[in-house]
């Protein structure tokens, strides 16, 4: 099911996908549904974030998420735990949040300090509150075609693709990333759309020969540390008429200026995938809240917030 009744010209201009504009439209839909369901149930959706340590980037990302929640009417609360927090202490906090009926989404900001095992922590989060979509059960759901709580960045990518007005089925996508946050969940989301998928990575031989085959090229390498560093994806690595999605932030992987007039669509950095990631997190919080309300038999037959976003 399409999230919005949009045409590509609503958020694309001169081959450029305006992720900021599309994210704004998605946030508007989320805000309307949050207001409706909050009035129905008497409590708003609530997201709780957890940071361990004082990573400046993590602090910035979490502030952005809380700000976005406030804009659409989602309540949010943050736990900022010291660097020396033990794994057991973190697990105890997650267990309390799992059993709190007023908490509908839990997000543990990664990375965690080295003495804490990320897999153990992610696995401890109630899958119905796992708005990052990283828990084993949500990955299992994705493997079998369920997308309700899937990872925000890959979900943002396919949402952009879904609204381009092009036939995706049968296309060949090349993903230059194999992480559990982007590349691996993205494989399943693309396969769900009948797209043929190739995954490339740091050990791929003759990468340009692979990327030139792509109808859709998605790159999330992030090796450029400044605007003066060489691009990872250059114009000669992309075929004419391809769709290019650049996930790397803050400096991008792709030579935007050289590719803009060669491709069918391309995302800028910033203003492309980044805003969509935040929008998908908000959508996931709303979906988790709606699902939990339904499970407690509070949700009436017309209150299908999560149904706005899934098939």
Secondary structure by P-SEA (a helix, b strand, c coil): ccccccccccccccccccaaaaaaaaaaaaaaaaaaaaaaccccbbbbbbbccccaaaaaaaaaaaaaaaaaccccccccccccccaaaaaaaaaaaaaccccccccccccccccccaaaaaaacccccccccccaaaaaaaaaccccccccaaaaaaaaaaacccccccbbbbbccccccccaaaaaaaaaacbbbbbbcccccaaaaaaaaccbbbbcccccccccccccccccccccbbbbbbccccccccccccccccccbbbcccccaaaaaaaaaaaaaaaaaaaaaaaaccccccccccccccc
